[in-house]
């Protein structure tokens, strides 16, 4: 099993490290910045004797080295800066993603692709359209991360929640849709924690000053990789291509899915309340606006 990780910044390098530490697969880490991927790959490889891993990793600037990868993780692109919204990234990152998608199509035509670059739902759509891959094999990471942030905020206030009944759907942005089916969460706590989760990324960017979150995003990607490599048939939220589910078509948006060796093996449709349906529709409209700007 070979995983290509495009982008050796904080998220990409951390994903590579998690994969090698767990001996989940061999890794090709690639970045256009001279020496960056090579240096980080060497550092990550030195961890192998400590964690008893036999997985191999290379760092490279040559896209030929990703050839034949079973899974490709795209983290490359500009990160948000303080005061910058995800939509501010749209124009520049869409150009980057189009070029990267053509490289993936050329060297890894049978791969499953996980997209991390923001604005994530729009970039996932762009990757699918540019590569012309089966939509089930192009997946956006956001739902795993947004749900984790939501659960974490809830858990800090109520450690008796049912984690399997809490999720974050919709866009990876200001219009994400919190969903709760756990009975012991008050409306006040629900409202407060969903807002904390919604603003978590911006809060982290504000504190860091430069750069953005990478510990939780990389853990989210790893969870998805593990589900695919080990064919776990795991249920989680992800940005997926809808073809009528939840009343939406031809769009990538966060919904519950089942991940396995073929990518998205099933989109789980849950019954939404009237308010949740309205919020989901609003979220979809925002994503469509972004998609329109990239075409």
N, C-alpha and C positions, 0 to 999 in steps of 0.2 A: 504494500500500500504506500502510495506517495502523495503527499500533500504539498501543493505550491502555495506560498504566502506572498502576495504581491504588496509590497510596502513594508519596510523594516523599521518603521517608527515605533513608538511605544506599544501600540496595540499589536502590530504585526510581530514584533520581536517577542512580546509576552506570550502570544499565541504559540509561536514556535517553541518557546521555552516549555510551555505546558505540554505540548505534544511530545517533545523529546523526553521530558522528565517521566512521562507516563508510558514511554515506548509505544505510543499509539500508531505511529507511522514514520517513514522517512520524510524529511522536509527539504524543500528547495525554497530558500528565502531570497527574495529579489527586490532590489531597489535601484533607482537610477542614480542616486547619490554615490559617487565613487567611494568604494571601500566600506560603506556603512553596513551593507548586508554581510559582507565577508567578515568584518570585524565582530559583529554580533553573533554570527554563526559559530565562529571560533570560540567565543566566550561561552555560548550555550553548550557547545560540544564538550567543553572541559567539565561540565557538570555530570556527564554520563557516568563516570566511575563512582561518583558520590551517591547517585540515585540508582545505580546498577541498571542503566538503560543501554540497549544495544542499537537503538534507532540512529540513523545517520542524518546529518544535516550539512547542507552546503549553502554558502552565501554567494550571490552572483549579481551581475548587472546585465547579464545576457538572457533574454527571454527564451532562447533555445534550451536552457537548462530546466525549464518547467515542462518540457515535452513529456507527454504520457502521464501527467499527474491525474490521479483519480478524483481528487477534490482540489478546488482552487479557492482560496480565501482572498478577497480583495479588500485591503485596508488602505490602499494608497489614496491620496487626495489631501486637500488642505483641511486642517483642523480648525474648529471654531476659535475665535479670539474673543476677549471680553467685549460685550456689546454687539456681537455678531450673532444673528439668528441662523438656524439651519438653512433657511431659504437664501440667505446671503451667499451661501456656498454654491448655490445651484449652477450658475453659469460656468464658473471655473472648473468645478468638479465634473460637470457633465462632459466637458471636453476631454478631461483626463480619462474618465471611465469609458468613453467611446473608443479611445485608442487602446486601452488595456483590454477591452472586450474583444477587439479584433485579434490581439495576441493570444488570448485564451482560445478563441475559435480556431486559430491556426495550429497551435501546439497541443491543445488539450480538448479536442472536439467531443470526447465522450465523458467529460468531467461533470461533476456536480459543483456548482459555484455558490459560495456564501458571500454575500455583499455586506460590508461594514461601513463603507464610505457614505457620508451624509450629503444631501438629504436622503436618507436611506431608502425610503419607499420608492422615490423617483429614480434613484440610481439602480435599484433592483430591476425596475421596469426597463430602464435603458440597457442594462446588461442583457436581459432576456431578448429584447428586440434586436440588439446589435449582433449578438451571437446566433440568434435564431434557434436557441436551445429549447428543448421541452421545458415549459414553465415549471414543471415539478422538480426540475434539476437546478433552478435558480432561486435562491432563498435569501431573504433579508434577515439579518440577525436581530433586529431591534426588540421584538416581543419578549425574548428571553430576558434581556437586560431590563426593560421597562417593568416587567412583571416582578423581577427580583427586587428592583428598587421600591416598588409598591409594597411587596410583602415585608421587606426589611423595615420600612417606615411603620407599617402596622404592627409588626412583631415587637418593635421598641416600645409600643404602647399597650400591647395585649398579646402575651406569649401563648395564649390559648386559642389562637385562630386556626382555622382549617386551611392550610396553604393550598390545598388542591381546589379550593373553591374561590380563589382570588386570582384575577388576571388583569392584564392591561392590553387592550385591543386598540385598533385604529392606527393612526400615524405615529411615527417616531418623532414627535414634535409637540407643539402647544395644544393640539386637538386630540391627543391620545384619550382613549375611553376606558376609565376604570370600571371593572365589573366585579361585583361581590355577591357570592352566594353563601357565605359563611354567616351563621345566625347570630353570633355573639360580637358583632361589630356595630357600634352605634353610628347613626347618620353623621354625627359631629366628627367622630374619629375618621370615618370613611372620607368625608369631605376634606379634612385637614391632611390626611396622609396621601390621598390621591394628588393633591396639589403639591405636596413635598416631592413626590415621585416625578411629577410632570416637570418640575423645575430643577431636579437634581443635577442634570448635566450642566446647566447654566451656572448653578451654584458652585460646582466643582471648578469650572473654567474660571469663575470669578476669583476663587481662592488661589488657584495655581498661578494666575497671571498670564502664563504662557502654557500652551498645551491644553489637553483635555483628559477626560477619564480614560483609564486603560486597564486597571485591575479587573473591575467588574465586566467591562466589554470583552476582554480576552477570555475570562472565565465563561462568559455566555457563548462565545464562539466555540470554545473547547467542548462545552456540553453538547452543542450541535454536532461537532465533528465526531465525538464519541458515539452519539446515537446513530450516526450514519455508518461509521467504520464497523461498529459492533452489531449493527442491525437491531438496535434495541426496541424499535417501534415505540419510541418515547413520545408522550404528549407534551407539547410546549407551545408557546406562542411564537410566531415568526411572521415576517412579511411575506405573504404568498400571493400568487396570481389568482384572482377570482374570475370565475366564469359563470356567474349567476348566484353564487353563494352570498348570503346576506344581502341579496338584492343588488349586487354590484357586478359589473363585467369589465374586463380589460383594464385591470388596475392591480397594483401591488399594495397591500395594506395588512396590518397586523391582525391575525386571527389564530385561534387554536388549531394546531396541526399535529399529525403523527409523522415523526421522522424515522426513516430507516435507510437501508442500503440503496434504495432507489431515489432518495431525496424525500420530497413531500409525498407520502404514501396515502394520506387522507387529510382532507380539510374537515375539521369538526365544527358542525353548526350547532350552536347553543341558542336557546330561546332568549331573546333580548327583551328588556322592558321597553316601553314606549320612549322613555327618556334616553335609554341607551341606543335605541335605533336612530333617534334624532341626532345624537352626538356622533354616532358612527357615520351617518350620512354627511354631516358637517366635515368630519375628518377626511372622508373620501373626496369631497369637493376641493379641499385644500390640496390634496395630493394631485388631483387631476389638473389643477392650475399649474403645478410644478411640471407635470408631464408635458403639458401643452407648450411650455417655454423651452423644452429641450428638443422638440421635434422640428 
